[in-house]
């Protein structure tokens, strides 16, 4: 009896993972459709932020920071008010910029130098948008939940980063 209950739990987990994976694939396809034939950079980034905010409910804040000289400036986003500018190496966004790699932070309160634009944020993922090995922007996503982001989020956001690079 216990064996079948354990097996049933495994099936539920696998089913949830597959449903989530399909959902993320659907979101990516929607992003592609939003971009098709459109050269309005601000509009596309705004719609991508809105889509991710609406479709992925653990995404409390979603937006873009765009590199301008020695700092990143706030771009289109969905969520509560945000910081206007972030310096290279400061906070999660600035650290992802400086390191040129995706950062998943399970608890932002444990991240030294975290910039708290909202006290409601508890975890964060930041994905660089790269052009010839240079970070030109980042996709920043915050969650009210601790440890909200995983490799599925990373994969989706890195695909989106590659897709938006030509716009920036």
C-alpha positions, 0 to 999 in steps of 0.5 A: 500500500505504501509503495503505491502511494509513493509511486503515485506521488512520484507520478504526480511530481513528474506530471507537474514537472511535465505540465510546467515544462509545457507551460514554459514552452508555451510562454516562450512561443508567446514571446516569439509571437509578440516579437514577430515583425515588430521593431518597437523595442520598448513595446516588445520589452514591455509586452514580454514583461507583462506576459511573464508577470501574468503567466508565471505567478511566482514572478512578482516583479519582472523587468529589464535593466539596460546598460548605459555606460557605467550603469544600468538604467530601468527599462520596461517592467511589470510590478511595483516601483523599481530602482532607476539605476544600478551600478556594475557590481552592485546588487544581484543585477549589477553582480550578474552584469559584472560576472556576465552570468545568470544568478539565482538567489534563493534568499536575497536577504542573504546576498551581500549588497542586495539592493532592496527596491521592494521589501516584498522580494525574497528571491531573485533571478537575473539573466544577462542579455549578451552581445559578443561577450558583453552584457548589454542588459539584464532580465530581472525577476523577483519573487515574494517566495523564498527559493522560487527559481530553478533551472526551468526559469533559468532556461526560459529566461536565457532563451528570451535573453537570446531572443531580445538581444537583436532589439537592444 
